[in-house]
Amino acid sequence: MEKKTRVCFWLFFTFFFIATINSSLIERSSLVFIYLMFFIFLSLNLFECFKKNTKAFENTLIFFVVSIYANIIIIFFYDFTKINWETFQEVRRFKGVLNIICVLVLLLPFFKKSKFNLIPFLLLPPCLIISNCNSAILGILIGLLSCFIYYLYQNFSKKKVLVLTTLFTLIFSSYIISNLPNKFDYESIQNYNFKIPTQLIDAHRQYIWGFSLEKFKEKPFFGYGPDTSNFIAEGQKEIGSPDKCRGCGTGTMKFIPSHPHNFLVELLLETGLFGTIFFLAFICLINLKIAINSNNYDRFFLLFFNFYFWGASLVNFSFWLGWWQGSYFFILALISIKIFSKKRTEF
């Protein structure tokens, strides 16, 4: 890693470590902190090993691509045999893992160009619909939007595109944050009228995010400790919203049922402002290094993957979920090996 990337890594490591030792559940926080470091160092070692042995990487890649084909075919046939065609209720068995399979299918042209890639591309949409996998669909939309913005950045005024994108992001984020519920006593909940349409963000997530951000203000610098959000005081209280909201699923649900269902909110709440900033900076610097050494075609896939993954994470799994977290670093390692093996550039 370059010097500034190493500095950023050690800063994020330090603030995550501080959050861990200050956690009310230090054993729980220590475990997730350790395996986050494990995933990062494992992916770096994987990168170094395969970069030196391109033949082994190509053989592994064949197995990897075949496994993507196999997974989407199995999910497709399972969904079609299990769905109730009269009620059309979602089939949930592979709903979680489909988030990863989805992005892997869409990355197939990057790893291996083949006319057979059309098969998983055709099988993917019905799987997403039958599983009601909205987080993956959101990831696709955000990933495609990022590619479109990058296309505009390349072909039009770079400064204007950056300014407009930044302004839109800030305005939209401010709108969401400022209109979330911020009072959680019984009377306020009974009389609350949602300012953000529940078709855009469901009622339960609005309460989760609003409650989490209010709690973040109590410990803004170092947070409550990794993977401890659902143990925060009052986090397990039932929301108890009136009947008009129970159709949205908030009546008997808890303020933080297991995690904040948004990786940014979760990081802010559990590792504080400093930990969140330096972790995001570390991720950005690694990807910037990969992007600099990639061609334009590969850069679009790198961009799509990152925005898909973190976009889906805005409404989906806990940041600390091992297989979700590990998938990011593993896939990023494979992408970087593929790119760097062409140039044999030092990481």
HELIX and SHEET records of a PDB file:
HELIX    1   1 LYS A    3  ILE A   21  1                                  19    
HELIX    2   2 ILE A   26  LYS A   52  1                                  27    
HELIX    3   3 THR A   54  LYS A   82  1                                  29    
HELIX    4   4 LEU A   98  PHE A  111  1                                  14    
HELIX    5   5 LYS A  115  ASN A  117  5                                   3    
HELIX    6   6 LEU A  118  SER A  131  1                                  14    
HELIX    7   7 ASN A  134  ASN A  155  1                                  22    
HELIX    8   8 LYS A  158  SER A  178  1                                  21    
HELIX    9   9 TYR A  186  GLN A  190  1                                   5    
HELIX   10  10 ALA A  203  PHE A  216  1                                  14    
HELIX   11  11 SER A  229  PHE A  231  5                                   3    
HELIX   12  12 ASP A  243  ARG A  246  1                                   4    
HELIX   13  13 PHE A  263  ILE A  292  1                                  30    
HELIX   14  14 ASN A  296  ALA A  312  1                                  17    
HELIX   15  15 GLY A  322  LYS A  343  1                                  22    
END                                                                             
